[in-house]
Amino acid sequence: MTDDDHVFKALADPTRRHLLDRLFDRDGRTLTELESELEMTRFGVMKHLRVLEDAGLVVTRRSGREKLHFLNPVPIRLIHDRWIDKYAERQVSALSELKTRLEERR
Amino acid sequence: MTTTIAQTTQVYQVFIKASAEQIWDAITRPEWTARYFHGARITVTPDHYESRGPDGDAWGDAGVEVFDPPRKLVHGWKSLYDPELVAEDESRVTWEIEEDETGVCLLTVTHDKLEGAPKTAAGVSGAGWTGVISALKTLLETGKPLYG
């Protein structure tokens, strides 16, 4: 699998997207904190975090005895630059052209 | 509408197909940074970090804590182009470069000590650092800037 495949696969699951949203709200959380907000076993949350880590979307840091989880938004940015910008740009420019034309007729 | 409080420790990581030395040059020399860092001309020496705009205006100025080429760079972060940012506390940026045997490097950028710099924290989060790092990766891997 390519890097993009890992990211798309990681994002294709609602629980993992929920975990990313939780980290977006507040970063640097422990497994215990993340687990307390989900109706899921500790093992289940660990498995999802592992997939996110493999995709590079979560980076862990040790702080004393704790392992903290940080959101790494760079892979999402790379997907954006590669896949979203490219396809959305044409529509945006078409819309802005339409706006200009309509406003000129006034 | 929800308000997002920007994080006081922010971690960014990316794989780049380039040598550690190339990445080190790209983050410490103005002729490189001007091509991916919003046009900023950044010069880093063992004791000083300086950022200047395309017209030579001072954009940033801070001390250097760790200068260990081509592995680790730690410098202060203080923006000078906006009075509100100048009034905030200095924060800290750490660059770590780990090269593997296949010629790919893992670059980790950590921006922390942002507790006394909420406006800076908000400015660098989201599109801030991700844009710079994505543009750096593109420049090193393709030889071309991401934008323009």
Interface residues (C-beta under 8 A of the other chain):
Chain A: D3 F24 D25 R26 D27 G28 G56 V59 R61 F70 L71 N72 P73 V74 P75 I76 R77 L78 D81
Chain B: T4 Q7 T9 Q10 V11 Y12 Q13 V14 F15 T108 G126 A127 T130 G131 I133 S134 K137 T138 L146
